[in-house]
Amino acid sequence: MTPMLDAADTSPLISRRLTPPTWLVVALACAGQFLVILDVSVVNVALPSMRTDLGLSASGLQWVVNAYAIAFAGFMLLGGRAGDLYGRKRMFLVGLGLFTLASLGGGLAQEGWQLLVARAVQGLGAAVLAPSTLTLLTAAVPEGPARARAIATWTAVGAGGGAAGGLVGGVLVDTLSWRWVLLINVPIGAVVLAGSLRWLTESRAGDGRRLDLPGALLVTAGLATLAYGISQTEAEGWTAAATLVPLAAGLALVGAFLAVEARTAAPLMPLGLFRLRSVASANTAMFLSGSAMFCMWFFMTLYAQNVLGYSPLGAGLALVPSSLAVVLGSKLAPRYLPTLGARNLAVLGALVAAAGFAWQSTMTAHGAYLTSIMFPGILMMLGAGLSATPLAALATSGAQPSDAGLVSGLVNTSRTMGGSLGLAVMSTIAAARTAHVGSGAEALTEGYALAFRAGTGVLLGGAVLMLLWLPRKISASSVN
């Protein structure tokens, strides 16, 4: 047999060997998403230990959380577009590498400022990594039921990362030290990096275009400044200059970004995307849902520890059923998507979550675990899982392949900025109510309950918006 025939006979085998199994691409993408979302919440239970060990002030302690969130939100769109232009696999590896190295630096920090710098670099790495996780997944799985199942897995893993933060952090702090809430990312990141180098294939859709640097700088500065202003509300209030000045500056920078994008030949954010009903409506719904759902874990953890007297590990264990519920909701969503339709399923999820929030708002200072944490928590997170999958699928449908990374970044930006704004608003509402009532467990409970009532209203409003605005079904050209 001739060499030419030999080559022809073996080329299909080589092709199969070089093409990674779809499940492996999904697993690697989901692992990256899990790390990103986990680090939003895992440090919460470690904050007291960090303060004692590094001598952080109260404001410095707040910045352990905010440094990550601000960098994450501010650079998300830039990370998404960079993946489109320079390669999704490349940006996935760059983001994961930055995230892993910053986790190592934070875990070894000897001074407070070193920890804050490491958290900011972690957020930057997460902003580059997160958009690529969804884009790699959608590129590997064709549209249809298979993609819906893959997005559901991605959603469940991301939600599970946020839910597992309290439990993982509690276990690590109680058994090892606060440093391991960061150091645990290093071996996991190294394994995912090795697997990604070996199995992920490169994809891009830049068509030789250059990155829109003026637009990138304006939107990054605008979102970061807005996130900073939002983070100031809890300590300074909404009317203080320390809050109003960065909020106004952030809005001005975002306005300048929109003006630049309208005149740029190759914009970072093609404004025509927002004429796509699926993209505009789903991201708005994602923003509203995130503003309520992000608060759930924060206030439930505080209620369990500050009112009911749970330990950090006990509080994490108490929320395990809620964590399982969000995974269950995310896995059930693809099953009901064909029969109910994306819009109806998203509305159903929002209503189920609203019922859980309403139940949780009846909490008392002497509540029983089953009725004050477990059952309302299951409803809240089951609804979150049911609605997140159709919203993510709608938000990524209808856009051109060249904008896939950007739209994925927009999904994460909507959810993150919604969560940041929602937490700031709800924290202010809860603190004001507590101060009005007095002090002690009863006053704290009153504040937390009011926050959950406000979350109920946000979710009900979101359900109405979804019913009126979301497209009925997912399609590749959702323009009306």
C-alpha positions as CSV (number, residue, x, y, z in Angstrom):
1,M,0.0,0.0,0.0
2,T,1.3,3.4,-0.9
3,P,2.2,6.1,1.7
4,M,-0.6,8.2,0.2
5,L,-3.2,5.5,0.8
6,D,-1.8,4.9,4.2
7,A,-2.2,8.6,5.0
8,A,-5.7,8.6,3.6
9,D,-6.7,5.6,5.7
10,T,-5.4,7.0,8.9
11,S,-6.5,10.6,8.6
12,P,-10.0,10.0,10.0
13,L,-8.4,8.3,13.0
14,I,-6.0,11.3,13.5
15,S,-9.0,13.6,13.2
16,R,-11.0,11.7,15.8
17,R,-7.9,11.6,18.1
18,L,-7.4,15.4,17.9
19,T,-11.1,16.3,18.4
20,P,-11.9,16.3,22.1
21,P,-15.1,14.6,23.3
22,T,-17.9,17.2,23.7
23,W,-18.4,16.2,27.4
24,L,-14.7,16.9,28.1
25,V,-15.0,20.5,26.6
26,V,-18.1,21.0,28.7
27,A,-16.4,19.7,31.8
28,L,-13.4,22.0,31.4
29,A,-15.5,25.0,30.7
30,C,-17.7,24.3,33.7
31,A,-14.6,23.8,35.9
32,G,-13.4,27.3,35.0
33,Q,-16.9,28.8,35.7
34,F,-17.0,27.0,39.0
35,L,-13.8,28.5,40.2
36,V,-14.8,32.0,39.1
37,I,-18.2,32.0,40.9
38,L,-16.9,30.1,43.9
39,D,-14.4,32.9,44.7
40,V,-17.2,35.5,44.8
41,S,-18.5,33.9,48.0
42,V,-15.9,31.5,49.5
43,V,-14.0,34.2,51.3
44,N,-17.0,35.5,53.3
45,V,-16.7,33.0,56.2
46,A,-12.9,33.6,56.2
47,L,-13.1,37.4,56.7
48,P,-12.8,37.4,60.5
49,S,-9.7,35.2,60.4
50,M,-8.2,37.3,57.7
51,R,-8.8,40.5,59.8
52,T,-7.1,38.9,62.9
53,D,-4.1,37.5,61.0
54,L,-3.3,40.5,58.8
55,G,-4.6,43.3,61.0
56,L,-7.1,44.6,58.4
57,S,-9.4,47.4,59.3
58,A,-13.2,47.2,58.8
59,S,-13.0,49.0,55.5
60,G,-10.0,47.0,54.4
61,L,-12.0,43.8,55.1
62,Q,-14.8,45.1,52.9
63,W,-12.2,45.5,50.1
64,V,-11.2,41.9,50.2
65,V,-14.6,41.2,48.6
66,N,-14.9,44.4,46.6
67,A,-11.5,44.3,45.0
68,Y,-12.5,41.0,43.3
69,A,-16.0,42.1,42.4
70,I,-15.0,45.4,40.9
71,A,-12.2,44.0,38.7
72,F,-14.5,41.1,37.7
73,A,-17.3,43.4,36.6
74,G,-15.1,46.1,35.1
75,F,-13.1,43.9,32.7
76,M,-15.8,41.4,31.7
77,L,-16.8,42.9,28.3
78,L,-13.1,43.4,27.5
79,G,-12.4,39.8,28.3
80,G,-15.3,38.6,26.1
81,R,-14.3,40.6,23.1
82,A,-10.6,39.7,23.5
83,G,-11.7,36.0,23.2
84,D,-13.6,36.7,20.0
85,L,-10.5,38.5,18.4
86,Y,-7.5,36.6,19.8
87,G,-9.0,33.1,20.5
88,R,-11.3,31.7,23.1
89,K,-8.9,29.0,24.2
90,R,-6.1,31.5,24.5
91,M,-8.1,33.8,26.7
92,F,-9.4,30.9,28.8
93,L,-5.8,29.9,29.5
94,V,-4.6,33.5,30.1
95,G,-7.5,34.1,32.5
96,L,-7.1,30.8,34.3
97,G,-3.4,31.3,34.6
98,L,-3.8,34.8,36.1
99,F,-6.5,33.6,38.5
100,T,-4.4,30.6,39.7
101,L,-1.2,32.7,40.2
102,A,-3.2,35.4,42.1
103,S,-4.8,32.8,44.3
104,L,-1.3,31.6,45.2
105,G,-0.2,35.2,46.0
106,G,-3.3,35.8,48.1
107,G,-2.9,32.6,50.1
108,L,0.8,33.5,50.9
109,A,0.1,37.2,51.6
110,Q,1.8,38.6,54.7
111,E,0.3,42.1,54.6
112,G,-3.2,43.4,54.0
113,W,-2.3,45.3,50.9
114,Q,-0.8,42.1,49.3
115,L,-4.0,40.3,49.8
116,L,-6.0,43.2,48.2
117,V,-3.8,43.3,45.2
118,A,-4.0,39.5,44.8
119,R,-7.8,39.7,44.9
120,A,-7.9,42.4,42.3
121,V,-5.7,40.3,40.0
122,Q,-8.0,37.3,40.7
123,G,-10.9,39.4,39.5
124,L,-9.1,40.4,36.3
125,G,-8.3,36.8,35.6
126,A,-11.9,35.9,36.2
127,A,-13.1,38.6,33.8
128,V,-10.9,37.2,31.0
129,L,-11.8,33.6,31.9
130,A,-15.6,33.7,32.5
131,P,-16.8,34.8,29.0
132,S,-14.7,32.1,27.4
133,T,-16.3,29.3,29.5
134,L,-19.7,29.9,27.9
135,T,-18.3,30.6,24.4
136,L,-16.2,27.4,24.3
137,L,-19.3,25.4,25.4
138,T,-21.7,26.9,22.8
139,A,-19.0,26.5,20.1
140,A,-18.6,22.8,21.0
141,V,-22.3,21.9,21.1
142,P,-24.7,22.7,18.2
143,E,-28.0,24.6,18.9
144,G,-30.8,22.4,20.0
145,P,-31.6,20.1,23.0
146,A,-27.9,19.2,23.4
147,R,-26.9,22.8,23.8
148,A,-29.7,23.5,26.2
149,R,-28.5,20.6,28.4
150,A,-24.9,21.9,28.2
151,I,-26.0,25.4,29.2
152,A,-28.0,23.9,32.0
153,T,-24.9,22.1,33.3
154,W,-22.9,25.3,33.0
155,T,-25.6,27.2,34.9
156,A,-25.9,24.5,37.6
157,V,-22.1,24.4,38.1
158,G,-21.9,28.2,38.3
159,A,-24.8,28.4,40.7
160,G,-23.4,25.5,42.7
161,G,-20.1,27.4,43.0
162,G,-21.8,30.4,44.6
163,A,-23.9,28.1,46.8
164,A,-20.9,26.0,47.8
165,G,-18.8,29.0,48.8
166,G,-20.1,29.1,52.4
167,L,-19.7,25.4,53.0
168,V,-16.3,25.1,51.3
169,G,-15.0,28.2,53.1
170,G,-16.3,26.9,56.5
171,V,-14.7,23.5,56.1
172,L,-11.3,25.0,55.0
173,V,-11.2,27.7,57.8
174,D,-12.3,25.3,60.5
175,T,-9.9,22.5,59.5
176,L,-6.9,24.3,58.0
177,S,-6.8,28.2,57.9
178,W,-8.2,31.1,56.0
179,R,-5.3,30.9,53.5
180,W,-6.7,27.7,52.0
181,V,-9.9,29.4,50.7
182,L,-7.4,30.9,48.2
183,L,-4.7,28.2,48.0
184,I,-7.3,25.5,47.1
185,N,-7.6,27.2,43.7
186,V,-4.0,26.4,42.9
187,P,-4.1,22.6,42.4
188,I,-7.5,22.8,40.8
189,G,-6.4,25.5,38.5
190,A,-3.3,23.6,37.5
191,V,-5.2,20.5,36.6
192,V,-7.8,22.4,34.6
193,L,-4.9,24.3,32.8
194,A,-3.2,21.0,31.9
195,G,-6.4,19.5,30.6
196,S,-7.3,22.7,28.6
197,L,-3.9,22.8,27.0
198,R,-4.2,19.2,25.9
199,W,-7.9,19.0,24.9
200,L,-9.4,22.4,24.1
201,T,-9.3,23.6,20.4
202,E,-8.9,27.2,19.4
203,S,-11.8,29.2,18.0
204,R,-12.1,32.8,17.1
205,A,-14.2,35.0,14.8
206,G,-12.3,38.3,14.7
207,D,-11.9,38.5,10.9
208,G,-8.6,40.4,11.4
209,R,-10.2,43.2,13.3
210,R,-8.4,45.0,16.1
211,L,-9.5,45.5,19.6
212,D,-11.4,48.7,20.1
213,L,-9.1,50.2,22.7
214,P,-10.9,53.5,23.3
215,G,-14.2,51.7,23.8
216,A,-12.4,49.0,26.0
217,L,-10.9,51.7,28.2
218,L,-14.1,53.7,28.6
219,V,-16.4,50.7,29.4
220,T,-13.9,49.1,31.7
221,A,-13.3,52.4,33.6
222,G,-17.1,53.1,33.6
223,L,-18.1,49.7,35.0
224,A,-15.3,49.6,37.5
225,T,-16.2,53.1,38.7
226,L,-19.9,52.2,39.0
227,A,-19.0,49.0,40.9
228,Y,-16.8,51.1,43.2
229,G,-19.6,53.6,43.8
230,I,-22.0,50.8,44.5
231,S,-19.6,49.2,47.0
232,Q,-19.4,52.5,48.9
233,T,-23.2,52.6,49.7
234,E,-23.1,50.1,52.5
235,A,-20.5,52.1,54.5
236,E,-21.3,55.7,53.3
237,G,-24.9,55.6,52.3
238,W,-26.5,56.6,49.0
239,T,-26.4,60.4,49.5
240,A,-22.7,60.7,50.5
241,A,-20.2,62.3,48.1
242,A,-18.1,59.2,48.4
243,T,-21.0,57.3,46.7
244,L,-22.5,59.9,44.4
245,V,-19.3,61.1,42.8
246,P,-18.1,57.7,41.5
247,L,-21.6,56.7,40.5
248,A,-22.0,59.9,38.4
249,A,-18.5,59.5,37.0
250,G,-19.2,55.9,36.1
251,L,-22.5,56.8,34.3
252,A,-20.6,59.6,32.4
253,L,-17.9,57.1,31.3
254,V,-20.6,54.6,30.2
255,G,-22.3,57.4,28.2
256,A,-19.0,58.3,26.6
257,F,-18.5,54.7,25.7
258,L,-21.9,54.5,24.0
259,A,-21.2,57.7,22.0
260,V,-17.8,56.3,20.9
261,E,-19.3,52.9,19.9
262,A,-21.9,54.6,17.7
263,R,-19.2,56.2,15.6
264,T,-16.6,53.4,15.5
265,A,-16.2,51.1,12.5
266,A,-15.3,48.0,14.5
267,P,-16.9,48.7,18.0
268,L,-16.2,46.7,21.1
269,M,-20.0,46.5,21.7
270,P,-22.0,46.7,18.5
271,L,-25.1,48.6,19.7
272,G,-27.2,46.8,17.2
273,L,-27.0,43.8,19.5
274,F,-29.5,45.5,21.7
275,R,-32.0,45.5,18.9
276,L,-32.1,41.8,19.2
277,R,-35.0,41.1,21.5
278,S,-33.5,38.0,22.9
279,V,-30.2,39.6,23.9
280,A,-31.8,42.8,25.4
281,S,-34.6,41.2,27.2
282,A,-32.7,38.2,28.6
283,N,-29.9,40.3,29.9
284,T,-32.3,42.7,31.6
285,A,-34.0,39.8,33.2
286,M,-30.6,38.3,34.2
287,F,-29.7,41.7,35.9
288,L,-33.0,41.7,37.9
289,S,-32.7,38.1,38.9
290,G,-29.1,38.5,39.9
291,S,-29.9,41.5,42.1
292,A,-32.2,39.3,44.2
293,M,-30.5,35.9,44.1
294,F,-27.0,37.1,45.0
295,C,-28.5,38.6,48.2
296,M,-30.0,35.3,49.3
297,W,-26.7,33.6,50.2
298,F,-25.4,36.7,51.9
299,F,-28.4,37.2,54.2
300,M,-29.1,33.6,54.8
301,T,-25.5,33.1,56.0
302,L,-25.8,36.2,58.3
303,Y,-29.1,35.0,59.6
304,A,-27.8,31.6,60.4
305,Q,-24.7,32.9,62.2
306,N,-25.7,36.2,63.7
307,V,-29.3,35.3,64.8
308,L,-29.5,31.5,65.1
309,G,-26.0,31.1,66.4
310,Y,-24.7,28.6,63.8
311,S,-20.9,28.2,63.3
312,P,-19.4,29.0,59.9
313,L,-19.3,25.3,59.1
314,G,-22.9,24.8,60.4
315,A,-24.2,27.7,58.3
316,G,-22.6,26.2,55.2
317,L,-24.1,22.8,56.0
318,A,-27.5,24.4,56.6
319,L,-27.5,25.7,53.0
320,V,-26.6,22.4,51.4
321,P,-30.2,21.6,50.5
322,S,-30.5,24.9,48.7
323,S,-27.3,24.2,46.8
324,L,-28.7,20.9,45.7
325,A,-32.0,22.6,44.7
326,V,-30.3,25.0,42.3
327,V,-28.5,22.1,40.6
328,L,-31.8,20.2,40.4
329,G,-33.6,23.2,38.9
330,S,-30.8,23.7,36.3
331,K,-30.9,20.1,35.3
332,L,-34.8,20.0,35.1
333,A,-34.9,23.1,32.9
334,P,-33.8,21.5,29.6
335,R,-36.4,18.7,30.1
336,Y,-39.3,21.2,30.2
337,L,-37.8,23.8,27.8
338,P,-39.3,22.2,24.6
339,T,-42.8,21.9,26.1
340,L,-43.1,25.1,28.1
341,G,-40.9,27.3,26.0
342,A,-38.0,29.5,27.2
343,R,-40.2,32.5,28.2
344,N,-42.7,30.5,30.2
345,L,-40.0,28.4,32.0
346,A,-38.1,31.6,33.0
347,V,-41.3,33.1,34.3
348,L,-42.1,29.9,36.2
349,G,-38.7,29.9,37.8
350,A,-39.0,33.6,38.9
351,L,-42.4,32.9,40.5
352,V,-41.1,29.8,42.4
353,A,-38.1,31.9,43.6
354,A,-40.5,34.7,44.6
355,A,-42.5,32.3,46.7
356,G,-39.4,31.2,48.5
357,F,-38.4,34.8,49.1
358,A,-41.8,35.6,50.5
359,W,-41.7,32.6,52.8
360,Q,-38.2,33.6,54.0
361,S,-39.4,37.1,54.8
362,T,-41.5,35.6,57.6
363,M,-38.4,34.6,59.5
364,T,-38.2,35.1,63.3
365,A,-35.3,35.4,65.8
366,H,-36.1,31.9,67.1
367,G,-36.9,30.1,63.8
368,A,-36.7,26.4,63.3
369,Y,-34.2,25.1,60.7
370,L,-36.8,23.4,58.4
371,T,-39.2,26.4,58.1
372,S,-36.8,29.3,58.4
373,I,-33.9,28.0,56.3
374,M,-34.3,24.7,54.5
375,F,-37.7,24.8,52.8
376,P,-37.7,28.5,51.7
377,G,-34.1,28.2,50.6
378,I,-35.0,25.2,48.4
379,L,-37.8,27.1,46.8
380,M,-35.6,30.2,46.1
381,M,-32.8,28.2,44.6
382,L,-35.1,25.7,42.7
383,G,-36.6,28.8,41.0
384,A,-33.2,30.3,40.3
385,G,-32.1,27.1,38.6
386,L,-35.3,26.9,36.5
387,S,-35.0,30.4,35.2
388,A,-31.2,30.8,34.7
389,T,-30.9,28.2,31.9
390,P,-33.6,29.6,29.6
391,L,-32.3,33.1,30.2
392,A,-28.7,32.2,29.4
393,A,-29.8,30.3,26.3
394,L,-32.0,33.3,25.1
395,A,-29.2,35.8,25.8
396,T,-26.7,33.9,23.6
397,S,-29.2,33.2,20.8
398,G,-29.6,35.5,17.8
399,A,-26.1,37.0,17.8
400,Q,-23.5,36.4,15.1
401,P,-20.7,33.9,15.9
402,S,-18.2,36.8,15.7
403,D,-20.0,38.3,18.8
404,A,-20.3,35.1,20.8
405,G,-17.6,36.0,23.3
406,L,-18.9,39.5,23.7
407,V,-22.5,38.3,24.4
408,S,-21.2,35.7,26.8
409,G,-19.3,38.5,28.6
410,L,-22.5,40.5,28.7
411,V,-24.4,37.6,30.3
412,N,-21.8,37.5,33.1
413,T,-21.7,41.3,33.4
414,S,-25.5,41.5,33.7
415,R,-25.5,38.9,36.5
416,T,-22.5,40.3,38.3
417,M,-23.5,44.0,38.2
418,G,-27.1,43.0,39.1
419,G,-25.8,41.1,42.1
420,S,-23.5,44.0,43.2
421,L,-26.2,46.6,42.9
422,G,-28.8,44.4,44.5
423,L,-26.6,43.5,47.5
424,A,-25.7,47.2,48.1
425,V,-29.4,48.2,47.9
426,M,-30.6,45.3,50.1
427,S,-27.8,45.8,52.6
428,T,-28.8,49.5,53.0
429,I,-32.5,48.5,53.4
430,A,-31.7,45.9,56.0
431,A,-29.3,48.2,58.0
432,A,-31.8,51.0,58.0
433,R,-34.5,48.8,59.3
434,T,-32.3,47.2,62.0
435,A,-31.2,50.7,63.2
436,H,-34.8,51.8,63.4
437,V,-35.9,48.8,65.4
438,G,-33.0,48.8,67.9
439,S,-30.3,46.2,68.5
440,G,-30.0,42.5,69.1
441,A,-31.2,39.4,67.3
442,E,-34.8,40.7,66.9
443,A,-33.6,43.9,65.2
444,L,-31.3,42.0,62.9
445,T,-34.1,39.6,61.9
446,E,-36.4,42.6,61.1
447,G,-33.7,44.0,58.7
448,Y,-33.1,40.7,57.0
449,A,-36.8,40.0,56.6
450,L,-37.3,43.4,54.9
451,A,-34.5,42.6,52.5
452,F,-36.3,39.4,51.5
453,R,-39.6,41.2,51.1
454,A,-37.8,43.7,48.8
455,G,-36.3,40.7,46.9
456,T,-39.8,39.3,46.5
457,G,-41.0,42.5,44.8
458,V,-38.0,42.5,42.5
459,L,-38.6,38.9,41.4
460,L,-42.3,39.5,40.8
461,G,-41.5,42.6,38.7
462,G,-38.9,40.6,36.8
463,A,-41.6,37.9,36.1
464,V,-43.9,40.5,34.6
465,L,-41.1,41.9,32.5
466,M,-40.2,38.4,31.2
467,L,-43.8,37.6,30.4
468,L,-44.1,40.8,28.3
469,W,-40.7,41.1,26.7
470,L,-38.9,37.7,26.4
471,P,-39.3,35.8,23.1
472,R,-41.4,32.7,23.4
473,K,-38.7,30.4,22.1
474,I,-35.0,30.2,21.5
475,S,-33.9,30.7,17.9
476,A,-30.8,31.4,16.0
477,S,-32.2,34.7,14.7
478,S,-34.3,36.1,17.6
479,V,-34.8,39.6,16.4
480,N,-38.4,40.3,17.4
